[in-house]
Amino acid sequence: MKVKENFDEILSYLEDSSNFKNGKANKVFIPEKEDEIFEVIDICRKEKIPLTISGGGTGTVAGRIPDSGYIISTENLNKIIKIDKKNKEATLQCGVIVNDFLKEIENFGLFYPPFPTERTAFIGGNVATNASGEYSFRFGPTRKYVKRIKMILTTGDTLEIKRGEIFERNGFIDYGIFKIPLPSYRTPDVKCSAGYYSKEGMDGIDLIIGSEGTLGIITEVDLSLIEQLPPRFIIIMFLKDEEKILEVVKEIKEKKDQLEIFSIEFFDKKSLLFLKDDFNFIPEDTCAIYIEATDDTEKMEKWIEIAEKINVVDTVIGQDPKNYEKLIDFRHKLPENINSYFKKIKSVKIAVDASVPEDKFEEFYRFYRKVMRENLDIHTILFGHIGENHLHFNLFPIDEKQKERAYRIYEDSVRKAVSLGGTGFAEHGIGKIKHKYLEIMYGKTGILDMVKIKKIFDPYCILGLNNIFPKDYLNMV
């Protein structure tokens, strides 16, 4: 097991895509086998040292960045243990890089549907945040594909949970070594990665998925896979009228099965300005709808009909491999450029990540547009997964007064989403950046219910501190 203690060696573990600046740690442990994880836990338990799990560093909420204590990095727990082509399953360690996994299963004619946009992410991190990927419009989030989790607890116990074996009964989930009470809140039926999952009759494995490294150290997972996808193409339709987007998306979604759509993304006019230097085909003063779907002649003709019907300014199509990859890059480049810009202006990322039910999305979209019109002095952009009623609303304040107002807007947006039956936290988790807003969604009672659960899994209260809820809450239960 490698141990890093020099500041220069530790520094890279105190960064992710959140631009969080308050990271501190005294040591980084890099185990290569599970026995070494027990050694680290034993040290931290005996000396009461906080321990934070570090994955691929692609997170946006500072979940892997501690403010004290030790770090345990999963980077060398990176073995693909088994690929079962017949049953379309795979067993892998938590530190496997998503892109490596995708390449390996391609050799078996298989595909992992919830793969994230950030392909350098670790599988363990995906499970820990219930990550949603490029194709979650069609396939859903990570949760649907996790069949087994092996997890090491701070007590020194190993917990192995298989889907379909443990369920909530009479308000409790019995894991054998302990029982936990079901929280008082319920997770909304929208795209959501907000705190511990809670549903009547829920599968016990679902509590662990999305727990953000606060309950135990996930070491192994079994995942379900599907057959490799058919050939796909990308079409980007540029329009003048951002108000017309709702009508256009509604019509496209009605044809989602007929046209075999994998993703529907939206880019407002301001977000496209972040891409102008990289892609010269973007027309002036337009917004865009980006769609990936199955590629065949008949379906292509239908897409051309749709484009003509909605009076697009221009259409770009990626059908051959070269242009397909170019348009994939178009989608990926925006978050990269945004994160670079946040660093340039030296601001912590202020980005609303809310989703709402289908029948409430129009109201929520108009809420965003109204906020943008009323705060023209603050640079804002709106883009993302419109097919899932989930957009990213980013704010770029340039001084303290704007920053104060931006955080008020953030809070108002979360409250609005929750009032519509949705969530303020659709896919990136809570981490340390957003935990003070989670109470808006679940109330203080709900947060304290989570604390009770954590203290059963982690009675020493050393793991993933300040993720999901502030560590001060541990003293309230």
Number of C-alpha atoms within 10 A of each C-alpha: 12 10 15 14 13 11 12 8 12 18 12 11 21 21 22 20 19 25 20 19 15 12 15 18 21 13 19 23 21 21 21 17 15 12 10 14 23 19 13 19 24 15 11 19 20 9 9 14 17 21 28 28 25 26 28 24 22 21 23 22 24 27 34 30 31 26 17 17 18 23 29 22 23 27 18 16 20 22 16 19 12 12 19 14 15 7 10 18 20 21 19 21 25 29 25 25 23 23 16 14 21 16 12 15 22 13 10 15 13 22 21 24 25 24 23 22 18 19 17 16 21 28 29 32 30 28 26 27 28 29 27 26 21 24 20 22 22 18 17 18 27 25 22 15 20 22 19 18 24 18 20 21 20 25 16 13 13 17 17 15 20 16 16 12 10 17 18 19 13 10 14 16 21 15 16 8 9 9 14 19 17 24 24 16 18 14 20 19 13 18 25 28 27 28 27 25 24 19 18 14 15 17 19 23 23 23 19 23 27 28 27 29 28 31 25 25 26 27 21 26 24 21 21 20 21 15 15 15 12 10 12 18 23 25 22 23 22 25 23 19 14 15 11 11 20 15 11 15 16 13 13 18 15 10 11 17 12 10 20 15 23 20 22 26 22 26 25 22 21 16 22 23 18 18 17 13 9 14 14 8 10 20 16 13 14 21 24 27 21 24 20 24 22 18 17 14 8 9 15 18 11 12 16 12 11 16 20 13 10 15 12 17 16 17 19 15 17 18 18 12 11 9 15 18 14 14 22 17 13 16 18 14 15 20 18 13 15 18 17 14 15 19 15 9 12 13 19 19 22 20 21 24 24 26 32 30 20 14 10 15 21 14 13 22 19 13 14 17 14 11 14 19 11 9 14 9 11 18 15 19 23 22 23 23 20 24 23 23 23 31 26 20 19 20 24 22 23 14 11 9 9 17 18 12 15 22 16 12 19 21 17 16 22 23 18 20 25 20 13 16 16 28 32 30 25 26 22 20 30 29 29 24 21 21 20 13 19 21 15 19 24 21 13 13 13 20 24 20 19 24 24 20 20 21 17 16 23 19 16 17 22 22 28 29 25 23 27 30 25 15 15 9 15 17 7 9 9
